[in-house]
Amino acid sequence: MKQLSILLLHILIVIVTPNTASSQAFIRLSQPSRDVSNVSSSRQFIAGRTCSGCIVKVNNDTVHVYSTGTFAVKQDLTTGRNTTVITAQDPNGEVYTKTLTWYYAPPPTPRVTSSFRIDFVEISPKGNLQLSPGDTLHVKIKGYPGAQATWFNNVPLREMPASQTGGVAGYYTGSYIIQHADSLLSGRIKVALRNTNGETAVLYSPYQYSVMRHEIPFTGRTIDNMTYLTSSTEGDRLGPNKIGYLDEDVLLHIIGRQGSYYKVRLSSRQTAYIPDALVDTEIPQEPLPVSIASDAKVWGDTKADYVSVELSEKIPYTSTQIINPHQVIVDVHGAYAEERINTLLQGTREITGVTWQQPAPDVLRMVISLKHMPWGYQIYYEGNRITVKVKRVPEKLSLSGLMIGLDAGHGGSNPGAQGLTGIYEKQLTLTLAIQLKAALEREGASVLMSRTADLSVPNEGRLSTFRKANPDLLLSIHLNSSANPVDVYGTATYYKHPFCAPLNEAIHARLVTTGLADFKANGNFNFILNNPTEFPDALVETLFLSNPGDEEKILNPSFQQELVGKIVQGIKDYLAEVSR
């Protein structure tokens, strides 16, 4: 009864809150945020809300007003001043008028540097860096054309043909590989131009550089099992792309630093990055051990199947999966096998075979073949023995008896996106999640939710909770948003790992049958709850709250129930696919 009361309360919020608009004419805009704007893009949007039953015109052209009172239109500007008049007329004939003014100035086109100088220096990787011999720096500068350009250790730069630079001469590029003899001491790199008259123009890099020197390798250890590796130090709004998580106390060889990230050498052919706060460097610094793999075991117990091998140290690893054939592939970096490794299976139910490979002199690869498509796995250490725990596909492939992790996105001080009606994503995700919980429980599943009220729950805390609970499946419910409220709409799912594709595709296939536009099932996504390998997961971006048409749909309780039903049916479709 209590759950039903909570459900009804949240449905009531969804129905009532957005529809408190007066019947008196008004215009409340979300875009643009100001009545007068200076812009550098010719495409602008007008999006907002008006009264119930109002007729809205933009420069005397009538625009569609949704049942929620919202509207959105595009405006294409010309250079200079652009004035737009918006009117809203209510059923009583009263008219409200709002005037917008845009000053549009296109971005200036690049021009040839007319005086003898250097306009800018760009060096990559970016940031204050600690480098190691063998690292490569790339430089690009723009300055006076036809000069001689030099940089690090007076290495010459090449002036690019104007045909490669949009018809603008004066771009110079080059690269440099750090040598053992280089003596950068937290300095800025000087770039110089010299013309035929002997004049010199100089500009220094905006960042500082030094060379990391250690008589023995500089090492650190991971602080816990929430430690992760990234492929770079930069990324999108979700941060740098995560390669994977590591167990606690894994030894890492640190070979550089970029901003707040250490650069680590995984093996002779692969490097990665790790936030410096996740590494303990206050450890005894000793030569790196040679890790020889020995005493491999492949077995099963009453809960799962396992593959393990003894090493001489806890060293880093990465993994991936293949759907067809059904395989989990684990690379142990810094290890090799002197002898043939055991492949004997003892009591396994899901693992059908293990192949040991050496794709590089210091990378030991486990290729774990499975009876079904991967259902999840965990990699961890017990002492110096690395173990891959392979989750078995449930004997009964139905929702009854499964544990489902269910995340209602955002919450508390993190409201998420806001629709044109004023409703927040956090309200709708909780409403949908509560309804989805009830639907799953009616099917016999147990459900673990990340939040059941309007609470702030950090994503790291959500991830930790779900990894500890180890559910059979994980769903994270969100609503999408775009700066373009007119052309961008539809339903989507997102995942990172290949083995999660079938779940996401099954759910997405059902969601598009609601009539929502197809925004695809999207892989290699860097959302934090897409990163675990312990269970299949799906980020369900039900629709675009920023689009007035999609928002109108999601505010309808019947459509909410339809969405929930489609998600449940999508899970059932996935379970049926796994059983084949």
C-alpha positions as CSV (number, residue, x, y, z in Angstrom):
1,M,0.0,0.0,0.0
2,K,2.9,2.3,0.8
3,Q,4.5,1.7,-2.5
4,L,1.2,2.4,-4.3
5,S,0.9,5.7,-2.4
6,I,4.4,6.7,-3.5
7,L,3.6,5.7,-7.1
8,L,0.4,7.7,-7.1
9,L,2.1,10.7,-5.6
10,H,4.7,10.8,-8.3
11,I,2.2,10.3,-11.1
12,L,0.3,13.2,-9.6
13,I,3.4,15.4,-9.7
14,V,3.9,14.5,-13.4
15,I,0.2,15.2,-14.3
16,V,-0.4,18.3,-12.3
17,T,2.8,20.3,-12.0
18,P,3.3,21.1,-15.7
19,N,-0.4,22.0,-16.3
20,T,-0.8,24.8,-13.9
21,A,-0.5,27.3,-16.7
22,S,-3.0,30.2,-16.7
23,S,-5.4,30.7,-19.6
24,Q,-4.2,34.3,-19.7
25,A,-1.8,35.1,-22.5
26,F,1.9,34.9,-21.6
27,I,5.2,33.7,-23.1
28,R,7.9,32.1,-21.0
29,L,11.1,31.2,-23.0
30,S,13.7,28.6,-22.3
31,Q,15.6,29.6,-25.5
32,P,17.0,32.1,-25.9
33,S,17.8,33.0,-22.3
34,R,18.0,36.8,-23.1
35,D,15.9,39.2,-25.1
36,V,19.0,40.6,-26.7
37,S,21.8,38.2,-27.7
38,N,25.1,38.4,-29.5
39,V,25.6,35.1,-31.4
40,S,28.2,33.6,-33.8
41,S,25.8,30.9,-35.3
42,S,23.2,31.7,-37.9
43,R,20.9,28.9,-36.6
44,Q,19.0,29.8,-33.4
45,F,16.0,28.4,-31.6
46,I,13.0,29.8,-29.9
47,A,11.5,27.4,-27.4
48,G,9.2,28.0,-24.5
49,R,5.7,27.9,-23.1
50,T,2.5,29.8,-23.3
51,C,-1.0,29.6,-21.9
52,S,-3.5,26.8,-22.4
53,G,-5.4,27.4,-25.7
54,C,-3.2,30.3,-26.8
55,I,-2.2,30.9,-30.5
56,V,1.4,31.7,-30.9
57,K,2.9,33.5,-33.9
58,V,6.6,34.2,-34.7
59,N,6.9,37.1,-37.1
60,N,3.2,36.6,-38.0
61,D,3.8,32.9,-38.8
62,T,1.6,30.6,-36.6
63,V,3.6,27.9,-34.8
64,H,2.4,24.6,-33.4
65,V,1.5,24.7,-29.7
66,Y,1.4,21.3,-27.9
67,S,-1.2,20.4,-25.4
68,T,1.2,21.2,-22.7
69,G,1.4,24.8,-23.9
70,T,5.0,24.4,-25.2
71,F,6.4,25.3,-28.6
72,A,9.8,25.3,-30.4
73,V,10.9,26.8,-33.8
74,K,14.1,27.4,-35.7
75,Q,15.3,30.9,-36.7
76,D,17.9,31.4,-39.4
77,L,19.6,34.7,-39.0
78,T,21.3,37.1,-41.4
79,T,24.5,39.0,-40.6
80,G,23.8,42.0,-38.3
81,R,20.7,42.8,-36.4
82,N,17.7,40.4,-36.5
83,T,14.4,41.2,-34.8
84,T,11.8,38.6,-34.0
85,V,8.3,39.4,-32.7
86,I,6.5,36.6,-30.8
87,T,2.8,37.0,-29.9
88,A,0.5,34.8,-27.9
89,Q,-3.2,35.3,-28.1
90,D,-5.4,33.7,-25.5
91,P,-9.0,32.5,-26.0
92,N,-10.4,35.8,-24.8
93,G,-8.5,37.7,-27.5
94,E,-5.9,39.2,-25.2
95,V,-2.5,39.4,-26.8
96,Y,0.9,39.2,-25.2
97,T,4.0,40.3,-27.2
98,K,7.6,39.6,-26.8
99,T,10.4,41.0,-28.9
100,L,13.8,39.3,-29.4
101,T,16.9,40.8,-30.9
102,W,19.9,38.9,-32.2
103,Y,23.2,40.4,-33.4
104,Y,24.8,37.8,-35.6
105,A,28.4,38.1,-36.5
106,P,29.9,35.0,-38.2
107,P,33.2,33.7,-36.8
108,P,36.1,35.6,-38.5
109,T,37.8,33.6,-41.2
110,P,41.5,32.9,-40.7
111,R,43.8,35.4,-42.3
112,V,47.5,35.4,-43.2
113,T,49.6,37.0,-40.4
114,S,50.6,40.3,-41.9
115,S,53.3,41.4,-39.5
116,F,56.3,39.4,-38.4
117,R,55.1,37.5,-35.3
118,I,53.9,34.2,-34.0
119,D,50.1,34.2,-33.4
120,F,49.8,31.0,-31.3
121,V,51.5,27.8,-30.3
122,E,49.6,24.5,-29.8
123,I,51.5,21.5,-28.4
124,S,50.0,18.1,-27.8
125,P,49.5,16.3,-25.5
126,K,48.1,19.4,-23.7
127,G,48.7,20.4,-20.1
128,N,51.7,20.6,-17.8
129,L,53.5,17.3,-18.5
130,Q,56.1,15.1,-17.0
131,L,57.6,13.1,-19.9
132,S,59.8,10.0,-20.3
133,P,62.3,9.3,-23.0
134,G,60.5,8.0,-26.0
135,D,57.4,10.2,-25.6
136,T,56.4,12.3,-28.6
137,L,55.4,15.9,-28.6
138,H,53.6,17.5,-31.6
139,V,53.5,21.2,-32.3
140,K,51.5,23.5,-34.6
141,I,52.0,27.2,-34.8
142,K,50.6,30.1,-36.8
143,G,52.8,33.0,-37.8
144,Y,54.3,35.1,-40.5
145,P,54.6,32.9,-43.7
146,G,57.8,32.1,-45.5
147,A,60.1,32.2,-42.4
148,Q,62.3,29.5,-40.8
149,A,60.6,28.0,-37.8
150,T,62.3,26.0,-35.0
151,W,61.3,24.7,-31.6
152,F,62.7,22.2,-29.1
153,N,66.5,21.8,-29.4
154,N,66.3,24.0,-32.5
155,V,64.5,21.3,-34.4
156,P,63.1,22.8,-37.6
157,L,59.3,23.0,-38.3
158,R,57.7,22.5,-41.7
159,E,55.5,25.2,-43.2
160,M,52.3,23.5,-44.5
161,P,51.1,24.2,-48.0
162,A,48.3,26.7,-48.1
163,S,46.2,24.1,-50.0
164,Q,46.2,22.1,-46.7
165,T,45.2,25.0,-44.4
166,G,42.2,26.5,-46.1
167,G,44.2,28.8,-48.4
168,V,46.0,30.5,-45.5
169,A,49.8,30.4,-45.4
170,G,51.9,30.5,-42.3
171,Y,51.0,27.3,-40.4
172,Y,54.1,25.3,-39.3
173,T,54.1,21.8,-37.8
174,G,56.5,19.3,-36.4
175,S,57.1,16.6,-33.8
176,Y,59.9,15.6,-31.4
177,I,60.7,12.4,-29.5
178,I,62.1,13.0,-26.0
179,Q,65.7,11.7,-25.7
180,H,67.5,10.5,-22.6
181,A,69.8,13.6,-22.8
182,D,67.0,16.1,-22.8
183,S,67.0,18.4,-19.7
184,L,63.6,19.9,-19.5
185,L,63.3,21.4,-16.0
186,S,59.6,22.4,-15.6
187,G,60.2,24.9,-18.5
188,R,58.2,26.3,-21.3
189,I,59.1,25.3,-24.8
190,K,60.4,28.1,-27.0
191,V,59.2,28.4,-30.6
192,A,61.1,30.8,-32.9
193,L,60.6,32.3,-36.4
194,R,63.6,33.8,-38.3
195,N,63.1,35.8,-41.5
196,T,65.5,36.6,-44.3
197,N,66.5,39.9,-42.6
198,G,67.8,38.0,-39.6
199,E,64.9,39.1,-37.3
200,T,63.6,36.6,-34.8
201,A,60.1,36.3,-33.3
202,V,59.7,34.1,-30.2
203,L,56.7,32.7,-28.4
204,Y,56.7,30.2,-25.5
205,S,54.3,27.3,-24.9
206,P,51.5,28.0,-22.4
207,Y,52.3,24.8,-20.4
208,Q,55.4,23.6,-18.6
209,Y,57.3,20.4,-19.3
210,S,59.8,18.2,-17.5
211,V,61.4,14.8,-18.0
212,M,60.7,12.2,-15.4
213,R,64.0,10.5,-14.3
214,H,64.3,7.6,-11.9
215,E,67.2,5.3,-11.4
216,I,64.7,2.5,-10.9
217,P,61.1,2.5,-12.3
218,F,58.7,4.8,-10.5
219,T,55.7,2.7,-9.3
220,G,52.5,3.0,-7.4
221,R,49.6,0.7,-6.3
222,T,45.9,1.1,-6.8
223,I,44.1,2.2,-3.7
224,D,40.9,0.1,-4.1
225,N,38.8,-1.9,-6.5
226,M,37.0,1.3,-7.8
227,T,40.3,2.3,-9.5
228,Y,40.0,2.7,-13.2
229,L,42.3,3.2,-16.3
230,T,41.6,5.6,-19.1
231,S,42.8,5.8,-22.7
232,S,43.6,9.5,-22.4
233,T,43.3,12.5,-20.0
234,E,40.6,14.3,-22.0
235,G,37.1,13.3,-23.0
236,D,33.6,14.5,-23.4
237,R,31.2,15.7,-20.7
238,L,31.4,12.2,-19.1
239,G,35.2,12.4,-18.8
240,P,38.0,10.4,-20.4
241,N,37.2,7.1,-21.9
242,K,37.6,4.3,-19.3
243,I,39.5,1.2,-20.3
244,G,38.4,-0.8,-17.3
245,Y,38.6,-1.2,-13.5
246,L,41.5,-2.7,-11.5
247,D,41.5,-4.6,-8.2
248,E,43.1,-3.1,-5.1
249,D,46.9,-3.1,-4.7
250,V,47.7,-3.6,-8.4
251,L,51.3,-2.5,-9.2
252,L,51.6,0.2,-11.9
253,H,54.7,1.4,-13.7
254,I,54.4,5.2,-13.8
255,I,56.2,6.8,-16.8
256,G,54.8,10.3,-16.9
257,R,52.2,12.8,-15.7
258,Q,49.7,14.9,-17.6
259,G,47.8,17.3,-15.4
260,S,46.1,15.3,-12.6
261,Y,46.7,12.0,-14.3
262,Y,49.7,9.6,-14.2
263,K,50.7,7.9,-17.4
264,V,51.4,4.2,-16.9
265,R,53.0,1.6,-19.0
266,L,50.9,-1.5,-19.0
267,S,53.1,-3.4,-21.4
268,S,55.8,-2.7,-24.0
269,R,53.1,-1.9,-26.6
270,Q,50.4,-0.2,-24.5
271,T,50.1,2.7,-22.1
272,A,47.1,4.2,-20.2
273,Y,46.3,6.9,-17.7
274,I,45.0,6.9,-14.2
275,P,43.9,9.7,-11.9
276,D,46.7,10.4,-9.5
277,A,44.3,10.3,-6.5
278,L,43.7,6.6,-7.2
279,V,47.4,5.6,-6.9
280,D,49.5,5.2,-3.8
281,T,53.1,6.1,-4.7
282,E,54.3,6.1,-1.1
283,I,55.5,2.5,-1.5
284,P,59.0,0.9,-1.6
285,Q,60.5,1.6,-5.0
286,E,62.1,-1.5,-6.4
287,P,62.9,-2.9,-9.9
288,L,59.8,-4.2,-11.7
289,P,59.4,-8.0,-11.3
290,V,59.3,-10.4,-14.1
291,S,55.9,-12.1,-13.8
292,I,55.9,-15.7,-15.0
293,A,52.5,-17.4,-15.2
294,S,52.1,-20.7,-13.5
295,D,49.7,-23.1,-11.9
296,A,46.6,-22.3,-14.1
297,K,43.2,-23.7,-13.0
298,V,39.8,-23.8,-14.7
299,W,37.0,-25.0,-12.5
300,G,33.4,-24.5,-11.4
301,D,31.5,-24.5,-8.1
302,T,27.9,-24.2,-7.1
303,K,27.8,-20.5,-8.0
304,A,30.1,-19.7,-11.0
305,D,32.9,-20.8,-13.2
306,Y,36.5,-19.6,-12.8
307,V,39.8,-19.3,-14.5
308,S,42.9,-18.4,-12.5
309,V,46.7,-18.3,-12.8
310,E,49.5,-17.6,-10.4
311,L,51.7,-14.6,-11.0
312,S,54.7,-13.2,-9.2
313,E,53.0,-9.8,-8.6
314,K,49.6,-8.1,-8.9
315,I,49.9,-6.6,-12.4
316,P,47.4,-4.7,-14.6
317,Y,44.9,-6.3,-16.9
318,T,42.3,-5.3,-19.5
319,S,39.4,-7.3,-21.0
320,T,36.8,-7.4,-23.7
321,Q,34.1,-9.7,-25.0
322,I,33.0,-11.3,-28.3
323,I,29.3,-12.1,-28.8
324,N,29.8,-14.7,-31.6
325,P,31.7,-16.8,-30.9
326,H,30.9,-16.5,-27.2
327,Q,34.1,-15.4,-25.6
328,V,35.7,-13.3,-22.8
329,I,39.2,-12.1,-23.5
330,V,41.5,-11.0,-20.7
331,D,45.0,-9.6,-21.3
332,V,47.4,-9.6,-18.3
333,H,50.0,-7.0,-18.9
334,G,53.6,-7.7,-17.9
335,A,53.2,-11.5,-17.8
336,Y,54.4,-14.4,-19.9
337,A,54.3,-18.2,-19.8
338,E,57.5,-20.3,-20.0
339,E,55.7,-23.5,-20.4
340,R,52.4,-24.8,-21.8
341,I,49.6,-23.7,-19.4
342,N,46.8,-26.0,-18.2
343,T,43.5,-26.0,-20.1
344,L,41.8,-28.9,-18.2
345,L,38.2,-28.1,-17.2
346,Q,37.0,-29.2,-13.8
347,G,33.3,-29.0,-13.2
348,T,32.6,-26.0,-15.4
349,R,29.1,-25.4,-16.7
350,E,29.5,-22.2,-18.7
351,I,33.1,-22.3,-19.7
352,T,33.7,-24.7,-22.6
353,G,37.4,-24.1,-23.1
354,V,40.4,-21.8,-22.3
355,T,43.1,-20.9,-24.8
356,W,46.3,-19.2,-23.5
357,Q,48.1,-16.9,-26.0
358,Q,51.1,-14.6,-26.0
359,P,50.1,-11.7,-28.4
360,A,53.1,-9.7,-27.2
361,P,56.3,-10.8,-25.3
362,D,54.9,-9.3,-22.1
363,V,51.2,-9.9,-22.5
364,L,49.5,-13.1,-21.4
365,R,46.0,-13.5,-23.0
366,M,43.2,-15.7,-21.7
367,V,40.6,-16.6,-24.4
368,I,37.7,-18.0,-22.4
369,S,35.0,-19.7,-24.6
370,L,31.5,-19.9,-23.2
371,K,28.4,-21.9,-23.8
372,H,26.2,-18.8,-24.1
373,M,26.8,-15.2,-24.9
374,P,28.7,-13.6,-21.9
375,W,26.4,-12.8,-18.9
376,G,29.1,-11.0,-16.9
377,Y,32.4,-11.6,-15.2
378,Q,34.6,-10.2,-12.5
379,I,38.4,-10.0,-12.4
380,Y,40.2,-9.9,-9.1
381,Y,43.3,-11.0,-7.2
382,E,43.7,-13.4,-4.3
383,G,47.3,-12.9,-3.3
384,N,49.2,-12.8,-6.6
385,R,46.7,-15.2,-8.2
386,I,44.5,-13.5,-10.8
387,T,41.0,-14.9,-11.2
388,V,38.3,-14.4,-13.7
389,K,34.9,-15.3,-12.2
390,V,32.5,-16.0,-15.0
391,K,28.8,-15.6,-14.2
392,R,26.6,-18.4,-15.4
393,V,23.4,-17.8,-17.4
394,P,20.5,-18.4,-15.1
395,E,19.1,-21.9,-15.5
396,K,15.6,-20.5,-15.9
397,L,15.7,-17.6,-18.4
398,S,12.7,-15.7,-17.2
399,L,12.3,-12.6,-15.1
400,S,11.0,-14.7,-12.2
401,G,13.8,-15.2,-9.7
402,L,16.1,-12.6,-11.3
403,M,17.6,-9.7,-9.4
404,I,17.4,-6.4,-11.4
405,G,19.4,-3.4,-10.5
406,L,17.4,-0.3,-11.3
407,D,18.8,3.2,-11.3
408,A,16.5,6.3,-11.3
409,G,18.9,8.9,-12.9
410,H,19.8,12.1,-11.2
411,G,18.0,13.2,-8.0
412,G,18.3,15.8,-5.2
413,S,20.7,18.6,-6.0
414,N,21.3,17.0,-9.5
415,P,18.0,17.7,-11.3
416,G,19.2,16.6,-14.8
417,A,17.5,18.1,-17.8
418,Q,14.5,20.4,-17.7
419,G,11.6,20.3,-20.1
420,L,9.9,23.4,-21.5
421,T,7.0,22.8,-19.0
422,G,9.5,23.2,-16.2
423,I,9.5,19.6,-15.1
424,Y,12.9,18.1,-14.2
425,E,14.4,14.8,-15.4
426,K,14.9,13.6,-11.8
427,Q,11.1,13.6,-11.3
428,L,10.3,11.6,-14.3
429,T,13.2,9.1,-13.9
430,L,11.9,8.3,-10.4
431,T,8.3,8.0,-11.6
432,L,9.3,5.6,-14.4
433,A,11.6,3.6,-12.1
434,I,8.9,3.1,-9.5
435,Q,6.5,1.9,-12.1
436,L,9.1,-0.3,-13.7
437,K,10.0,-1.8,-10.3
438,A,6.3,-2.7,-9.8
439,A,6.1,-4.2,-13.3
440,L,9.2,-6.3,-12.8
441,E,8.1,-7.5,-9.3
442,R,4.8,-8.6,-10.9
443,E,6.9,-10.8,-13.1
444,G,8.6,-12.4,-10.1
445,A,11.9,-10.4,-10.2
446,S,13.4,-8.8,-7.2
447,V,14.5,-5.1,-7.7
448,L,17.4,-3.1,-6.1
449,M,16.9,0.6,-6.6
450,S,19.6,3.3,-6.4
451,R,17.1,5.7,-4.9
452,T,13.4,5.7,-4.0
453,A,13.0,9.4,-3.2
454,D,14.3,12.8,-4.3
455,L,17.8,12.2,-2.9
456,S,21.3,13.1,-4.1
457,V,23.2,9.9,-4.7
458,P,26.7,10.2,-6.3
459,N,27.2,8.1,-9.4
460,E,30.2,6.5,-7.8
461,G,28.1,5.4,-4.9
462,R,25.5,4.0,-7.2
463,L,28.2,2.1,-9.0
464,S,29.7,0.7,-5.8
465,T,26.3,-0.4,-4.6
466,F,25.5,-2.3,-7.7
467,R,28.9,-3.9,-8.0
468,K,28.6,-5.2,-4.5
469,A,25.1,-6.5,-4.9
470,N,26.0,-8.1,-8.3
471,P,22.5,-8.1,-9.8
472,D,21.6,-10.2,-12.9
473,L,20.9,-7.1,-15.0
474,L,21.2,-3.4,-14.5
475,L,19.0,-0.7,-16.0
476,S,19.6,3.0,-15.6
477,I,16.6,5.2,-16.5
478,H,17.2,8.7,-18.0
479,L,15.7,11.3,-20.3
480,N,17.8,12.8,-23.0
481,S,18.4,16.4,-23.8
482,S,19.7,18.5,-26.7
483,A,20.3,22.2,-27.4
484,N,18.2,21.6,-30.5
485,P,14.6,21.3,-29.3
486,V,13.2,21.1,-32.9
487,D,15.1,18.4,-34.8
488,V,16.5,16.1,-32.1
489,Y,14.0,13.7,-30.6
490,G,13.5,10.0,-30.1
491,T,14.4,7.0,-27.9
492,A,17.8,5.5,-27.4
493,T,19.8,3.0,-25.4
494,Y,23.5,3.2,-24.6
495,Y,26.1,0.7,-23.5
496,K,29.9,0.3,-23.4
497,H,30.8,-3.3,-23.6
498,P,30.0,-5.6,-26.6
499,F,28.3,-8.2,-24.4
500,C,25.7,-5.6,-23.4
501,A,24.7,-5.0,-27.0
502,P,21.9,-7.7,-27.2
503,L,20.2,-6.4,-24.0
504,N,20.2,-2.8,-25.3
505,E,19.1,-3.7,-28.8
506,A,16.2,-5.8,-27.5
507,I,14.9,-3.0,-25.2
508,H,15.4,-0.4,-27.9
509,A,13.6,-2.5,-30.5
510,R,10.5,-2.5,-28.2
511,L,10.7,1.2,-27.4
512,V,10.5,2.3,-31.0
513,T,7.2,0.5,-31.4
514,T,5.7,3.2,-29.2
515,G,6.0,5.6,-32.1
516,L,9.1,7.4,-30.8
517,A,11.7,8.2,-33.3
518,D,14.7,5.9,-33.5
519,F,17.8,7.4,-31.9
520,K,19.6,4.0,-32.0
521,A,21.1,1.6,-29.6
522,N,24.6,3.1,-29.1
523,G,27.7,1.3,-28.1
524,N,31.1,2.3,-26.6
525,F,29.4,4.9,-24.3
526,N,31.3,6.2,-21.3
527,F,28.5,6.5,-18.7
528,I,29.7,5.3,-15.3
529,L,27.0,2.7,-14.9
530,N,27.9,1.2,-18.3
531,N,31.5,0.4,-17.2
532,P,31.1,-2.7,-15.0
533,T,31.6,-6.1,-16.6
534,E,29.9,-8.0,-13.7
535,F,26.5,-7.9,-15.4
536,P,24.7,-6.9,-18.6
537,D,23.6,-3.3,-18.3
538,A,21.5,-0.7,-20.3
539,L,21.3,3.0,-20.1
540,V,17.7,3.7,-21.3
541,E,17.3,7.3,-22.5
542,T,13.6,7.0,-22.9
543,L,13.1,10.2,-25.0
544,F,14.3,13.8,-25.3
545,L,12.8,16.0,-22.6
546,S,14.1,19.0,-24.5
547,N,11.8,18.3,-27.4
548,P,8.2,19.5,-26.8
549,G,6.6,16.6,-28.7
550,D,8.6,14.0,-26.7
551,E,7.8,15.9,-23.5
552,E,4.1,15.9,-24.2
553,K,4.2,12.1,-24.5
554,I,6.1,11.5,-21.3
555,L,3.8,13.6,-19.3
556,N,0.9,11.3,-20.2
557,P,0.5,8.6,-17.6
558,S,-0.7,6.1,-20.1
559,F,2.4,6.6,-22.2
560,Q,4.6,6.2,-19.2
561,Q,2.9,2.8,-18.6
562,E,3.4,1.9,-22.2
563,L,7.1,2.7,-22.0
564,V,7.5,0.6,-18.9
565,G,5.7,-2.3,-20.5
566,K,8.0,-2.1,-23.5
567,I,11.1,-2.1,-21.3
568,V,9.9,-5.3,-19.6
569,Q,9.1,-6.9,-22.9
570,G,12.5,-6.0,-24.2
571,I,14.1,-7.7,-21.3
572,K,12.0,-10.8,-22.0
573,D,13.1,-10.7,-25.6
574,Y,16.8,-10.6,-24.5
575,L,16.3,-13.6,-22.2
576,A,14.7,-15.5,-25.1
577,E,17.7,-14.6,-27.3
578,V,20.2,-15.8,-24.7
579,S,18.5,-19.2,-24.4
580,R,18.9,-19.9,-28.1
